[in-house]
Amino acid sequence: MSDRLHRVQARIAAATARAGRPVGSVTLVAVSKTHSADIVRQAMDAGQTVFGENRVQEADAKFPELRALLPTLRVHLIGGLQTNKARDAIRVANVIESLDRPRLADALADAADKQGRLPDLLVQVNVGDEPQKAGVPRTEADAFIRNCRSRFGAALVGLMCIPPAEGDPAPHFAWLAACAAQHGLSTVSMGMSGDYESAIAHGATHVRVGSAIFGTRPAAPGMDGA
Ligand SMILES: *Cc1c(COP(=O)(O)O)cnc(C)c1O
């Protein structure tokens, strides 16, 4: 696992350099969903500090103990989020990448008020306008981003997308980066195991890589969260 992790890190560094961007300007979010706390621990021992999970419950089961070992650990929630999980999400996440609808914004704002804690937030855009995918539709993105900005202020840090599985993701990556720039948002989370180098070429600040680091996952629900 640590060999694969280091290989991914090296490819990220090379892609960042090729894009003429500063060393270290792309953060690797190691997507550890379905993998055990032991495996995460191994990645931590190999120097990885940022992890992605798509289910709140799984993150909650895995990370509190690990956080005690590594206070700088950061957990990104990257899966579709139900409003009834907002409270737990606010409690476990450092970053919630899947803010994609007004009712979820309401639930997160409410939970954040009650807990006095607000993680960083990313608006997820359904860049391919795919019916089965989470994310705010492209045409509603501007209005939703403005709304979240006025409500969450500086906690709204960026945008996230999962482009369609078929076809070239590059135009989707370019669109998301341009949209983030237009709104003055600094974080652009895009690119997975199959396409993170392309995402970096188009301005990703965060890439979410799972199987290239941890190996293939058992077939399970969850690519897009549920
Ligand atoms: C699972 C997942 C990833 C990682 O996918 P890999 O292809 O294993 O790298 C990235 N982003 C999201 C939202 C995911 O659900």
Ligand as a Chemical Component Dictionary entry (heavy atoms), coordinates in Angstrom:
data_LIG
# 
_chem_comp.id                   LIG 
_chem_comp.type                 NON-POLYMER 
_chem_comp.pdbx_formal_charge   0 
_chem_comp.three_letter_code    LIG 
# 
loop_
_chem_comp_atom.comp_id 
_chem_comp_atom.atom_id 
_chem_comp_atom.alt_atom_id 
_chem_comp_atom.type_symbol 
_chem_comp_atom.charge 
_chem_comp_atom.model_Cartn_x 
_chem_comp_atom.model_Cartn_y 
_chem_comp_atom.model_Cartn_z 
_chem_comp_atom.pdbx_ordinal 
LIG C1 C1 C 0 -14.906 6.487  -4.301 1  
LIG C2 C2 C 0 -14.771 7.908  -4.668 2  
LIG C3 C3 C 0 -13.544 8.432  -5.144 3  
LIG C4 C4 C 0 -12.316 7.574  -5.376 4  
LIG O1 O1 O 0 -12.482 6.757  -6.487 5  
LIG P1 P1 P 0 -11.286 5.875  -7.075 6  
LIG O2 O2 O 0 -11.672 5.645  -8.476 7  
LIG O3 O3 O 0 -11.222 4.653  -6.254 8  
LIG O4 O4 O 0 -10.053 6.689  -6.966 9  
LIG C5 C5 C 0 -13.480 9.777  -5.391 10 
LIG N1 N1 N 0 -14.540 10.587 -5.220 11 
LIG C6 C6 C 0 -15.727 10.132 -4.774 12 
LIG C7 C7 C 0 -16.854 11.086 -4.597 13 
LIG C8 C8 C 0 -15.879 8.777  -4.498 14 
LIG O5 O5 O 0 -17.073 8.339  -4.056 15 
# 
loop_
_chem_comp_bond.comp_id 
_chem_comp_bond.atom_id_1 
_chem_comp_bond.atom_id_2 
_chem_comp_bond.value_order 
_chem_comp_bond.pdbx_ordinal 
LIG C1 C2 SING 1  
LIG C2 C3 SING 2  
LIG C2 C8 DOUB 3  
LIG C3 C4 SING 4  
LIG C3 C5 DOUB 5  
LIG C4 O1 SING 6  
LIG O1 P1 SING 7  
LIG P1 O2 DOUB 8  
LIG P1 O3 SING 9  
LIG P1 O4 SING 10 
LIG C5 N1 SING 11 
LIG N1 C6 DOUB 12 
LIG C6 C7 SING 13 
LIG C6 C8 SING 14 
LIG C8 O5 SING 15 
# 
